[in-house]
Amino acid sequence: MNIAASGDRPQAQKHGHGPTPVIAVIGNPNIGKSTLFNQLTGLRQKIANFPGVTVEKHVGTVTLTSGDANIVDLPGTYSLSANSPDEMIVADVLYGQVEDTEIPDMVLVVVDASTLRRNLFLVSQVIEAGLPTVVALNMVDVAEANGINIDVERLGAELGVRVIPVNAARGQGIDAVKGAMVDALQQPHLSSLNVLPDVRKASAELARELRDAGNHVEDYEVERALVDAGGYAEQRLQRACTTDIIPQLEAVRERLSPDRPLGASEAHRRYAWINALADEVETSAVKTGVSLTERLDAVVSHPLAGSVLFVLVMAIVFQSVFAWATPLMDSIDAVAGALSDRLNASLPEGALTSLLVDGVIAGVGSVVIFLPQILILFAFIIVLEDSGYMARAAFMMDRVMRACGLSGTSFVPMLSSFACAVPGIMATRIIPNRRDRIATILAAPFMTCSARLPVYALLISAFVPQQTYLAGIINLQGMVLFGLYLLGIVGGVTTAWLFKRTALRGPTPSFLMELPPYRLPNLKSLLIRLWERARIFLVRAGTVIFSVAVIIWALVYFPHPQSIQDEFDMKREIAALKYDGEVLAQRLNDLDNQQAAAYLEQSYLGRIGKTIEPIFRPLGWDWKVSSAVVASFPAREVVIAVMGTIYAVGGEVDEESAGLRKRITAATWPDGSKVFTLPMVIGLLVFYAFCLQCVATVAAIGRETDSWRWPVIAWVYMTALGYAGAFLVVQLGSAG
């Protein structure tokens, strides 16, 4: 950070950025910072990850009267004394320590007018960092509703910066903020604010000594390291220096605050200054009656009423992702099917047509079909977050989630995964602790998603008797399905518990969450965030899913022996001589299915199935089942169509196909024994309950952890668990 040494205050920085200035937006969590960012940038923004971390980087372009400026929305933080990855990124951006991210030309600090005293802690630290600053005083309507009035002019004079009242949710005050940013960029002014003059002077002296010793450090970096004993600022400074500087820091701390930690001393003195300032600029009317927030919290936080409301809200979310998306998903599937039919009708048979229909269209369809679920889920999450309810719901579930080492914020992502693990994994972004976030990501795929249901429905309907108990109240097939759901829950909870005590070992963080005020979400901000979620999923996860789908197509299509085509052409000619009418049509359809099965047996996928059959033979699988499982890696539900092709029923089948049920129940080994025995079927169900057969989920894990390490661990772990579970079931069933 290019700040000249000064015993009074930092001097202006020299950025040398070029023609486009850079603005950083910073503030406490849950104060409408991102809403203001969206109001300033609209759709002129993009999301990426900061280099080397999973923290998202929101960058946009704001149009000012002086020209365009780049604006970076930094994660929410309460202080520049960083503890979490999000807070570290904030500090690093302000200090110029982030690769591919320039030091800001100015900082826009967003403040909640209704909680001014708490927000001023971060404001004072940012101003003292030596950057031109503008303060956006947000939620002035909430403050006024609570009887709080703030003297904006006097607050700005005391801070030495421009303070602009805004209502980000309604778009009020945006032009005034833009005007203040233009002034700060064209005529940079640094406040003389200095809450800790003795610490400032000592840090300047120590920084000068370190620079004289050949270290490239700046005054404010040293100041934060002094205060942040054992924290991230101290670690960063230690890495920047060529020698061990901890003894020097300790000596200065002892001199400045011999009776208590310097961090505690800073907090005490800074809050004393804040309280004195707030007493001057803030007036509060005498409160009468019960506020709307208090009345709502009386219901939301009530042990009984709050629990009922929570179940109702979660049921609506669950139902929406599970069922409301179905028409949209069916429409996408219908469009893909119609496009496939048109290509089949207009193009000659061959590898190119098959690639376009079975590879490209099927691959793209397998990606896009998840989009309705993702958008519906994230719409609910954004609404629940922005309305203030999510924080309260997470609080209620904290005690339950702590049993497996997680906190309350893990509940919603895991619940969402019952519809689809992909949006559930993406929803883990609401979890602040990285260990908890990864543990939740690893547990989410165990939840019984909708893609497993076709497999469950086919096997249960074919092999589990339709028996009822207790006068028809309990259905055996339904109980088996419930057992599979329960098995997934147990697997997920156990996985989280196991990883939290091994690879992700660490204390479950104290669940301290600020309860934001209730407010109506901003529609513009909601749509912008949904658009970004959709774009990220389609571009990043979609490329991986599509690539794997094309690879599976190639394994199914090649080699494509001409001899098989000749053989079945001859059979069709014979059939045409012997039959006519509906009998001939049925016979030709059977021959088409048999030809497809013959091609698949000779394909690379069929050969892979035969090669790996000895591995899965202990599970009771023959090469056909093994091939179907391999082919279903892109998406579990593909196994139904693949089995339809393998068993010469046709690829256009579903879990309700009587023909497919008949074929698999009749399938035998060469010695005449049944392939689909009850132990084998239950073992196959257990395998699908545990195994990670979904490239979309694998891609989502890679995206959210910013590493291929965790997707590989998840796939190996879940596959091994699925194999072990199926093996145990088959062996116990056979022994019985």
ZAMARGU-4260 file (C-alpha; in steps of 0.2 Angstrom, whole numbers, plus 5000, padded with zeros to 4 digits):
<rodrens>
0) 5000/5000/5000 | 5008/5016/4994 | 5006/5027/5009 | 5020/5038/5015 | 5026/5038/5033
5) 5017/5051/5044 | 5015/5053/5062 | 4998/5062/5060 | 4989/5053/5046 | 4993/5043/5030
10) 4997/5053/5014 | 4988/5052/4998 | 4992/5036/4988 | 4999/5036/4970 | 4990/5023/4960
15) 4995/5024/4942 | 4980/5014/4937 | 4977/5022/4920 | 4961/5031/4914 | 4948/5020/4923
20) 4947/5023/4942 | 4944/5009/4954 | 4931/5011/4968 | 4929/4998/4983 | 4912/4996/4991
25) 4914/4990/5009 | 4902/4988/5024 | 4895/4977/5038 | 4885/4962/5033 | 4866/4964/5031
30) 4866/4982/5028 | 4861/4983/5009 | 4878/4985/5002 | 4875/4973/4988 | 4859/4981/4984
35) 4867/4998/4983 | 4881/4990/4972 | 4867/4983/4960 | 4859/5000/4959 | 4875/5008/4954
40) 4880/4995/4941 | 4864/4986/4935 | 4869/4972/4923 | 4886/4979/4920 | 4894/4967/4932
45) 4902/4950/4933 | 4906/4938/4946 | 4923/4928/4948 | 4933/4922/4962 | 4947/4932/4970
50) 4964/4923/4965 | 4968/4908/4976 | 4952/4908/4986 | 4934/4903/4985 | 4928/4921/4990
55) 4918/4929/4976 | 4923/4945/4968 | 4909/4956/4961 | 4915/4968/4949 | 4905/4981/4940
60) 4905/4997/4930 | 4897/5013/4936 | 4894/5027/4924 | 4898/5044/4932 | 4898/5062/4925
65) 4917/5061/4924 | 4916/5044/4914 | 4915/5025/4919 | 4923/5018/4934 | 4926/5000/4940
70) 4918/4996/4956 | 4922/4981/4967 | 4909/4974/4980 | 4919/4968/4994 | 4912/4955/5007
75) 4904/4961/5022 | 4915/4964/5037 | 4914/4972/5054 | 4932/4976/5056 | 4949/4977/5047
80) 4956/4965/5060 | 4953/4950/5048 | 4948/4932/5054 | 4938/4924/5040 | 4943/4922/5022
85) 4930/4936/5017 | 4937/4948/5030 | 4955/4944/5024 | 4950/4948/5006 | 4943/4965/5012
90) 4959/4969/5021 | 4970/4963/5007 | 4961/4973/4993 | 4963/4989/5003 | 4981/4985/5006
95) 4985/4981/4988 | 4989/4963/4992 | 4977/4954/4980 | 4983/4949/4963 | 4974/4956/4948
100) 4965/4968/4959 | 4971/4986/4960 | 4972/4997/4975 | 4956/5007/4976 | 4956/5025/4971
105) 4942/5028/4984 | 4931/5018/4996 | 4912/5019/4997 | 4908/5014/5015 | 4890/5008/5017
110) 4882/5011/5034 | 4866/5006/5042 | 4858/5022/5049 | 4848/5012/5062 | 4864/5005/5070
115) 4876/5019/5067 | 4887/5016/5083 | 4891/4998/5077 | 4895/5003/5059 | 4906/5018/5064
120) 4920/5006/5070 | 4923/5000/5052 | 4921/5017/5045 | 4934/5025/5056 | 4947/5011/5052
125) 4944/5013/5033 | 4946/5032/5034 | 4962/5030/5044 | 4969/5018/5031 | 4972/5034/5020
130) 4960/5032/5006 | 4948/5045/4999 | 4931/5040/5007 | 4913/5043/5004 | 4900/5036/5017
135) 4883/5030/5011 | 4871/5031/5025 | 4858/5018/5020 | 4842/5013/5028 | 4837/5030/5034
140) 4819/5025/5032 | 4822/5011/5045 | 4831/5023/5057 | 4817/5036/5055 | 4804/5022/5059
145) 4813/5018/5074 | 4813/5036/5080 | 4832/5039/5076 | 4837/5055/5067 | 4855/5059/5062
150) 4863/5076/5058 | 4871/5071/5042 | 4881/5087/5039 | 4888/5086/5057 | 4893/5068/5055
155) 4902/5072/5039 | 4911/5086/5047 | 4917/5076/5062 | 4922/5061/5050 | 4930/5073/5038
160) 4922/5064/5023 | 4906/5066/5013 | 4891/5057/5020 | 4876/5054/5009 | 4859/5048/5015
165) 4852/5034/5004 | 4838/5021/5003 | 4846/5008/4992 | 4831/4997/4991 | 4821/5011/4983
170) 4835/5018/4973 | 4834/5035/4983 | 4850/5045/4984 | 4859/5035/4970 | 4863/5051/4960
175) 4870/5060/4975 | 4881/5045/4979 | 4888/5046/4961 | 4891/5065/4963 | 4901/5062/4979
180) 4911/5049/4971 | 4916/5060/4956 | 4921/5074/4969 | 4932/5061/4979 | 4940/5055/4963
185) 4943/5072/4955 | 4949/5081/4971 | 4955/5067/4983 | 4953/5073/5001 | 4960/5063/5016
190) 4952/5065/5032 | 4963/5069/5047 | 4954/5057/5058 | 4965/5049/5071 | 4957/5039/5085
195) 4973/5031/5091 | 4987/5044/5089 | 5000/5035/5100 | 4997/5019/5090 | 4999/5029/5074
200) 5015/5037/5080 | 5022/5021/5086 | 5017/5011/5070 | 5025/5025/5059 | 5042/5023/5069
205) 5042/5004/5068 | 5037/5005/5049 | 5052/5017/5046 | 5064/5005/5055 | 5057/4990/5045
210) 5059/5000/5028 | 5077/5005/5033 | 5080/4986/5035 | 5075/4983/5017 | 5057/4978/5020
215) 5043/4985/5009 | 5030/4989/5022 | 5018/5004/5024 | 5013/5013/5040 | 4995/5007/5041
220) 4999/4989/5038 | 5011/4990/5053 | 4997/4998/5063 | 4984/4984/5060 | 4998/4971/5064
225) 5001/4979/5080 | 4983/4979/5085 | 4979/4962/5077 | 4990/4952/5089 | 4991/4934/5082
230) 4979/4938/5068 | 4979/4939/5050 | 4987/4957/5049 | 5002/4951/5059 | 5004/4935/5049
235) 5004/4945/5033 | 5017/4957/5040 | 5028/4943/5045 | 5027/4936/5028 | 5032/4953/5020
240) 5047/4955/5031 | 5064/4946/5029 | 5067/4943/5048 | 5056/4938/5062 | 5047/4954/5068
245) 5036/4947/5081 | 5047/4952/5095 | 5047/4970/5089 | 5028/4970/5088 | 5027/4963/5106
250) 5039/4976/5113 | 5029/4990/5105 | 5012/4982/5111 | 5019/4981/5129 | 5024/4999/5129
255) 5008/5005/5122 | 4996/4994/5132 | 5005/4986/5147 | 4989/4981/5156 | 4978/4973/5143
260) 4980/4967/5124 | 4982/4982/5112 | 4967/4975/5102 | 4956/4977/5118 | 4963/4994/5121
265) 4959/4999/5103 | 4941/4993/5104 | 4938/5002/5121 | 4945/5018/5115 | 4937/5017/5098
270) 4920/5014/5105 | 4922/5028/5117 | 4926/5040/5103 | 4911/5032/5093 | 4899/5034/5108
275) 4904/5052/5110 | 4902/5056/5091 | 4885/5047/5091 | 4879/5057/5106 | 4883/5073/5096
280) 4875/5068/5079 | 4861/5055/5084 | 4845/5059/5092 | 4832/5046/5097 | 4814/5049/5100
285) 4806/5041/5116 | 4800/5024/5110 | 4781/5020/5113 | 4772/5004/5110 | 4779/4988/5102
290) 4788/4990/5085 | 4783/4979/5070 | 4800/4970/5071 | 4796/4966/5089 | 4779/4959/5085
295) 4785/4948/5071 | 4800/4942/5081 | 4787/4937/5095 | 4780/4925/5082 | 4795/4920/5072
300) 4806/4916/5088 | 4792/4908/5098 | 4796/4890/5102 | 4779/4883/5095 | 4773/4896/5083
305) 4791/4899/5076 | 4793/4880/5073 | 4777/4879/5064 | 4781/4894/5053 | 4798/4887/5050
310) 4791/4870/5044 | 4779/4879/5033 | 4792/4890/5025 | 4804/4876/5022 | 4790/4865/5015
315) 4786/4879/5002 | 4804/4881/4997 | 4806/4862/4996 | 4789/4860/4986 | 4794/4874/4974
320) 4811/4867/4970 | 4804/4849/4969 | 4787/4852/4960 | 4785/4870/4954 | 4801/4868/4942
325) 4793/4852/4934 | 4783/4861/4921 | 4798/4872/4916 | 4810/4856/4916 | 4797/4847/4905
330) 4796/4861/4893 | 4815/4861/4891 | 4815/4842/4889 | 4801/4844/4876 | 4811/4857/4866
335) 4826/4846/4866 | 4816/4832/4861 | 4808/4841/4847 | 4824/4848/4841 | 4831/4830/4841
340) 4816/4824/4831 | 4819/4838/4818 | 4837/4834/4816 | 4834/4815/4815 | 4821/4819/4801
345) 4832/4831/4791 | 4849/4823/4792 | 4854/4806/4786 | 4859/4792/4799 | 4877/4792/4804
350) 4890/4798/4817 | 4887/4817/4814 | 4868/4815/4817 | 4870/4805/4832 | 4883/4817/4839
355) 4871/4832/4837 | 4856/4823/4843 | 4863/4811/4857 | 4879/4821/4861 | 4876/4840/4859
360) 4857/4842/4861 | 4857/4828/4875 | 4872/4836/4883 | 4865/4854/4883 | 4848/4848/4889
365) 4856/4839/4903 | 4864/4856/4909 | 4849/4868/4905 | 4836/4856/4913 | 4844/4860/4930
370) 4841/4879/4928 | 4823/4881/4934 | 4827/4872/4950 | 4842/4883/4953 | 4833/4899/4949
375) 4818/4895/4960 | 4829/4890/4975 | 4840/4905/4974 | 4825/4916/4972 | 4819/4909/4988
380) 4836/4911/4997 | 4838/4929/4991 | 4820/4934/4997 | 4823/4925/5014 | 4840/4933/5016
385) 4835/4950/5011 | 4818/4950/5021 | 4828/4946/5037 | 4820/4929/5039 | 4835/4918/5035
390) 4845/4923/5049 | 4831/4919/5061 | 4828/4902/5053 | 4846/4897/5054 | 4846/4902/5072
395) 4832/4890/5076 | 4841/4875/5068 | 4857/4878/5076 | 4855/4866/5090 | 4849/4852/5078
400) 4864/4855/5066 | 4877/4855/5080 | 4874/4837/5083 | 4884/4833/5068 | 4897/4847/5070
405) 4888/4860/5059 | 4879/4876/5063 | 4862/4882/5059 | 4867/4890/5042 | 4870/4872/5035
410) 4852/4867/5036 | 4844/4876/5021 | 4857/4870/5009 | 4855/4852/5015 | 4836/4853/5014
415) 4837/4860/4996 | 4848/4846/4991 | 4833/4834/4992 | 4827/4842/4976 | 4844/4844/4968
420) 4862/4844/4975 | 4868/4857/4963 | 4858/4871/4969 | 4860/4865/4987 | 4879/4865/4985
425) 4878/4882/4978 | 4867/4888/4992 | 4882/4884/5005 | 4888/4901/5001 | 4878/4908/5015
430) 4889/4898/5027 | 4903/4909/5033 | 4915/4896/5040 | 4925/4887/5027 | 4926/4870/5037
435) 4907/4870/5039 | 4905/4875/5021 | 4915/4861/5014 | 4907/4848/5027 | 4890/4853/5021
440) 4895/4852/5003 | 4901/4834/5006 | 4885/4830/5015 | 4873/4838/5002 | 4875/4824/4988
445) 4868/4811/5000 | 4851/4819/5001 | 4839/4809/4990 | 4838/4821/4975 | 4824/4820/4961
450) 4836/4812/4949 | 4837/4796/4960 | 4818/4794/4960 | 4817/4786/4942 | 4829/4772/4947
455) 4821/4769/4964 | 4803/4769/4956 | 4809/4756/4943 | 4817/4744/4954 | 4805/4746/4969
460) 4790/4743/4957 | 4798/4728/4949 | 4805/4719/4964 | 4796/4725/4980 | 4779/4717/4982
465) 4763/4728/4983 | 4759/4724/5001 | 4750/4735/5014 | 4749/4734/5033 | 4738/4741/5046
470) 4722/4741/5035 | 4731/4749/5020 | 4739/4763/5030 | 4757/4757/5027 | 4763/4752/5010
475) 4778/4741/5009 | 4784/4750/4993 | 4782/4767/5001 | 4791/4761/5016 | 4806/4756/5006
480) 4806/4773/4997 | 4806/4781/5014 | 4820/4770/5020 | 4830/4776/5005 | 4827/4794/5010
485) 4832/4790/5028 | 4847/4781/5022 | 4853/4797/5013 | 4850/4808/5028 | 4860/4796/5039
490) 4874/4795/5026 | 4875/4814/5025 | 4874/4818/5043 | 4887/4804/5047 | 4898/4811/5033
495) 4898/4829/5040 | 4901/4822/5058 | 4916/4811/5051 | 4924/4825/5041 | 4922/4838/5055
500) 4932/4826/5066 | 4945/4822/5054 | 4950/4831/5038 | 4940/4846/5043 | 4943/4846/5062
505) 4940/4861/5071 | 4928/4868/5084 | 4910/4872/5078 | 4910/4891/5077 | 4900/4900/5089
510) 4884/4904/5080 | 4883/4923/5083 | 4872/4931/5070 | 4865/4949/5069 | 4847/4949/5066
515) 4844/4961/5052 | 4828/4971/5052 | 4813/4965/5042 | 4812/4973/5025 | 4805/4970/5007
520) 4818/4963/4995 | 4823/4974/4980 | 4816/4967/4964 | 4830/4974/4953 | 4844/4967/4965
525) 4835/4950/4965 | 4834/4949/4946 | 4852/4954/4944 | 4858/4941/4957 | 4847/4927/4948
530) 4855/4932/4931 | 4872/4930/4938 | 4868/4913/4946 | 4861/4907/4930 | 4876/4913/4920
535) 4889/4905/4931 | 4880/4889/4932 | 4878/4888/4913 | 4895/4893/4908 | 4906/4885/4921
540) 4896/4869/4927 | 4888/4867/4910 | 4905/4866/4901 | 4910/4851/4912 | 4893/4842/4911
545) 4892/4845/4892 | 4910/4838/4889 | 4906/4822/4899 | 4890/4820/4890 | 4899/4820/4873
550) 4912/4808/4880 | 4898/4796/4885 | 4890/4798/4868 | 4907/4793/4860 | 4908/4778/4871
555) 4891/4772/4867 | 4892/4775/4848 | 4909/4769/4843 | 4914/4757/4836 | 4899/4756/4824
560) 4901/4740/4814 | 4893/4739/4797 | 4890/4721/4800 | 4877/4724/4813 | 4868/4736/4801
565) 4869/4723/4787 | 4862/4709/4798 | 4847/4719/4804 | 4843/4726/4787 | 4842/4708/4781
570) 4830/4703/4796 | 4819/4718/4791 | 4818/4713/4773 | 4812/4695/4779 | 4800/4703/4791
575) 4793/4713/4777 | 4789/4698/4767 | 4781/4688/4781 | 4771/4702/4790 | 4761/4717/4787
580) 4751/4730/4796 | 4753/4732/4814 | 4762/4716/4816 | 4775/4722/4804 | 4777/4739/4813
585) 4779/4730/4830 | 4791/4718/4822 | 4802/4732/4814 | 4801/4741/4831 | 4808/4726/4840
590) 4822/4724/4827 | 4827/4743/4829 | 4828/4740/4848 | 4838/4724/4846 | 4850/4733/4834
595) 4853/4747/4846 | 4856/4734/4860 | 4869/4725/4848 | 4878/4741/4844 | 4879/4745/4863
600) 4886/4728/4867 | 4900/4730/4854 | 4903/4749/4859 | 4917/4755/4870 | 4904/4757/4884
605) 4899/4739/4882 | 4917/4733/4882 | 4920/4743/4897 | 4905/4735/4906 | 4912/4718/4901
610) 4930/4723/4907 | 4924/4729/4924 | 4911/4716/4927 | 4923/4706/4938 | 4925/4721/4949
615) 4906/4722/4951 | 4902/4704/4951 | 4903/4703/4970 | 4888/4715/4969 | 4878/4703/4958
620) 4880/4714/4943 | 4883/4708/4925 | 4891/4718/4911 | 4874/4726/4906 | 4871/4733/4924
625) 4889/4739/4925 | 4888/4748/4908 | 4872/4756/4913 | 4880/4762/4930 | 4895/4769/4920
630) 4884/4778/4907 | 4874/4786/4921 | 4888/4796/4928 | 4883/4812/4919 | 4866/4810/4927
635) 4858/4796/4937 | 4842/4796/4928 | 4851/4792/4912 | 4852/4774/4918 | 4834/4771/4914
640) 4836/4775/4895 | 4853/4765/4895 | 4845/4750/4902 | 4831/4751/4890 | 4843/4751/4876
645) 4854/4737/4883 | 4838/4726/4886 | 4832/4729/4869 | 4816/4738/4875 | 4821/4755/4867
650) 4829/4771/4874 | 4812/4780/4875 | 4807/4772/4891 | 4804/4778/4909 | 4802/4770/4926
655) 4784/4766/4922 | 4789/4755/4907 | 4781/4738/4909 | 4792/4731/4895 | 4808/4736/4904
660) 4802/4729/4921 | 4798/4713/4912 | 4815/4712/4903 | 4825/4715/4919 | 4815/4703/4930
665) 4819/4690/4916 | 4837/4694/4914 | 4848/4679/4918 | 4867/4674/4920 | 4874/4661/4907
670) 4870/4647/4919 | 4852/4652/4920 | 4851/4660/4937 | 4843/4677/4939 | 4853/4693/4938
675) 4840/4704/4947 | 4838/4695/4964 | 4831/4704/4979 | 4848/4706/4988 | 4856/4712/4971
680) 4841/4725/4969 | 4842/4731/4987 | 4861/4732/4985 | 4859/4742/4969 | 4847/4754/4978
685) 4860/4756/4992 | 4873/4760/4979 | 4863/4773/4971 | 4858/4781/4988 | 4877/4783/4992
690) 4887/4784/4975 | 4890/4801/4967 | 4883/4797/4950 | 4881/4815/4944 | 4894/4825/4935
695) 4884/4841/4938 | 4886/4839/4957 | 4905/4835/4954 | 4906/4851/4944 | 4897/4861/4957
700) 4908/4855/4971 | 4923/4860/4961 | 4916/4877/4958 | 4911/4880/4976 | 4928/4874/4983
705) 4939/4881/4969 | 4948/4865/4969 | 4947/4848/4961 | 4954/4840/4977 | 4937/4840/4986
710) 4927/4834/4971 | 4939/4819/4969 | 4938/4815/4988 | 4919/4816/4987 | 4918/4805/4972
715) 4930/4792/4979 | 4922/4792/4996 | 4904/4790/4990 | 4908/4777/4977 | 4918/4767/4990
720) 4904/4769/5002 | 4891/4764/4989 | 4901/4749/4984 | 4903/4743/5002 | 4885/4745/5006
725) 4879/4736/4991 | 4892/4722/4994 | 4887/4720/5012 | 4868/4719/5007 | 4871/4706/4994
730) 4882/4695/5005 | 4870/4696/5020 | 4856/4693/5008 | 4864/4678/5000 | 4869/4670/5016
735) 4852/4672/5023
</rodrens>
